Amino acid sequence: MKKASMNVPNTLSIIRVLLVPAFVATLLFMRDIEIWGLIVPAIVYALTALTDMLDGKIARKYNLVTDFGKFIDPLADKFMVLSSMITILVWMILEGNTTLALVFVWVVLIILLRELGVTSLRLVVAGKSGIVVAASMLGKIKTVSQMVGTVVLIVEPLIPYFKDNHILSYVMMGIMAFTTLFSGIDYLRAYMPHIDSNK
């Protein structure tokens, strides 16, 4: 019997998983390389984010949704988000940007708690009620803000005016925290009524 090949969306998810450690390695270990030490990890992250945007769309458009895809896609998403946030926090500390890191740690905490909360909500609602917790518009905006914000945080040191005052970083961190927090509240508001606290 011929073994079935992996479809495109699942392949993209696997690529996303493999690109995450590549991003971590390039950002942390290329720190001493001027310009390219920032450009390379930014490109790697952009490619990682691109696979995230494409795999779900392709799967739905061409009816390529599989059980493996339902497992690997959200896993790859969480792996990408949490790993990139923690890595950037470590990178800020290593670069001596203590004040920036002290602010960003709160953003990372909000993102971590939101991801854990929404993931738990998905599992409970799907398991008890069979309801699929679909991505909301706020959730999609949150994802885009995190992707754009991550790239901005990395490349800001290459922008003459902003590399010293970190205005872009602070603005993007505010946007990331705001969209993450309110998308989480939106999910809770929409799906908490489906959970019976007495069962």
C-alpha positions, 0 to 999 in steps of 0.5 A, spaced: 500 500 500 502 506 497 504 511 503 500 518 503 504 524 502 503 530 507 499 535 504 501 542 503 498 545 509 501 540 514 507 541 511 507 548 512 506 547 519 512 542 520 516 548 516 513 553 522 515 548 527 522 548 524 523 555 523 522 557 530 529 554 533 532 557 527 529 564 529 531 563 536 538 561 534 539 567 529 537 572 534 541 570 540 547 568 536 548 573 531 548 579 536 555 581 534 554 581 527 552 588 525 546 589 521 545 582 518 544 580 526 538 583 525 536 582 518 536 575 518 532 573 524 527 578 522 527 574 515 526 568 518 521 570 523 517 573 517 517 566 513 515 563 520 509 568 520 507 567 512 507 559 513 502 561 519 497 565 514 498 560 509 496 553 512 489 555 514 487 558 508 490 553 503 487 547 508 480 551 508 480 553 501 482 546 498 478 542 503 485 539 506 483 539 513 486 533 517 486 530 524 494 531 524 493 538 521 488 540 527 493 538 532 500 540 528 497 547 526 495 550 533 501 547 536 506 550 531 502 557 532 503 556 540 510 554 539 512 560 534 508 565 539 511 563 545 518 562 543 519 568 539 516 572 545 521 569 550 527 569 545 526 577 544 525 578 552 532 574 553 535 578 547 533 585 550 536 583 556 543 581 553 543 587 549 542 591 555 535 594 554 533 593 561 528 598 561 525 596 555 525 588 557 521 590 564 516 593 560 516 587 555 515 582 560 508 584 562 506 584 554 509 577 554 505 575 561 499 578 558 500 574 551 502 567 555 496 568 560 491 569 554 494 563 550 493 559 556 486 561 557 483 561 550 487 554 549 483 551 555 477 554 553 477 551 546 478 544 549 473 545 554 467 548 550 469 543 544 469 537 549 463 538 553 459 542 547 462 540 541 462 547 539 468 549 535 471 556 537 473 559 531 478 565 530 474 572 531 476 578 528 479 581 534 483 574 534 486 575 527 488 582 529 491 580 535 495 575 531 497 580 525 499 585 531 504 580 534 507 579 527 508 586 526 510 588 533 515 582 533 519 584 526 519 592 529 522 590 535 527 586 532 529 591 526 528 598 530 535 598 532 537 599 524 532 605 524 537 611 526 531 616 530 528 610 533 534 606 535 535 610 541 528 612 544 525 605 542 518 609 541 516 604 535 517 598 540 513 602 546 508 603 541 508 596 538 508 593 545 502 597 547 498 595 541 500 588 542 498 588 549 491 591 548 489 587 542 491 580 546 488 582 552 481 584 548 481 578 544 482 574 550 476 578 553 472 577 547 473 569 547 471 569 554 465 573 553 462 569 547 464 562 550 463 562 557 456 561 557 457 554 554 461 552 560 457 549 566 460 551 572 456 546 576 459 540 572 
